[in-house]
């Protein structure tokens, strides 16, 4: 696998930075997709491509905000915020609205920004986590009040989800440090980190065992079974040790050897994340030019033998770490009170 060099997306990012209107922004986005096609041919590593694509998405959001003239402070979150977004990833965004802007005007401005982004091929989060929704478009005071509430009562009002989004939020047009504010609030509340760990280790999907592959029911969702649990554990562990790390590998490294995550488990999760992202990108790369959302689910029988073996192995490792963390949590091993 290669790192990005001649297939870099930096030129497209530079074009976005000086785009004067939607047409120029769309042209830069089209050029970026040509570079991605070259990256597929050149077998660029998934991690390198994700870092470049994440930076491109952040640049696209900043450019769209400038072209529309929206006055709020914009943030990217999710995989884009962490620097882990593969081409085709949707956008999770937040806005801290200007003090003199009404809620209706703030939402209308955000909708215009997201429409321009959609016209350029950058789609909004299908689950509704984007700035044209009132939950994700607030004044600074409303964000602060929400952050305190979600940390104190994580079981209410989607508190764990909101704290997670804020923990991954990166400003693209300036504004208050919502990520630091959310991290501080979570560390001060005994319920917040406990709820985040419970959410991180909940079983949402599994890699099918070998006997099911040829007997039907052998589909695997790589994101839900492998990547999501590791991302959530990394976020929880980094918050628990007071680390400011953002990417999942950096978060796991920051927490490794702590009372929350031993070195061995951190290494297993880091390796599982790297392999899971690589397999996920291979699934996406095969259909990169196809219409519709990129796939995260595949039949195990359709994968290469090497990928099947790797998925089964890292699936067992991730499940094992989740079971261990659930047990330790049940013994109050992580309690600081």
Secondary structure, 3 states (H helix, E strand, C coil): CECCCCCCCHHHHHHHHCCCCHHHHHHHHHHHHHHHHHHHHHCECHHHHHHHHHHHHHHHHHHHHHHHCCCCEEEEEHHHHHCCCCCCCCEEEEEECCCCCCHHHHHHHHHHHHHHHHHCCCCECCCCCCCCCHHHEECHHHHHHHHHHHHHCCCCCCHHHHHHHHHCCEECCCCCCHHHHHHHHHHHCHHHHHHHHHHHCCCCCCCCCHHHCCCCCCEEEHHHHHHHHHHHHHHHHHHHHCCCCCCHHHHHHHHECCCCECHHHHHHHHHHHHHHHHHHHHHHHCCCCCCCCCCCEEEHHHCCHHHHHHHHHHHHHHHHHHHHHHHHHHCCCCCCC
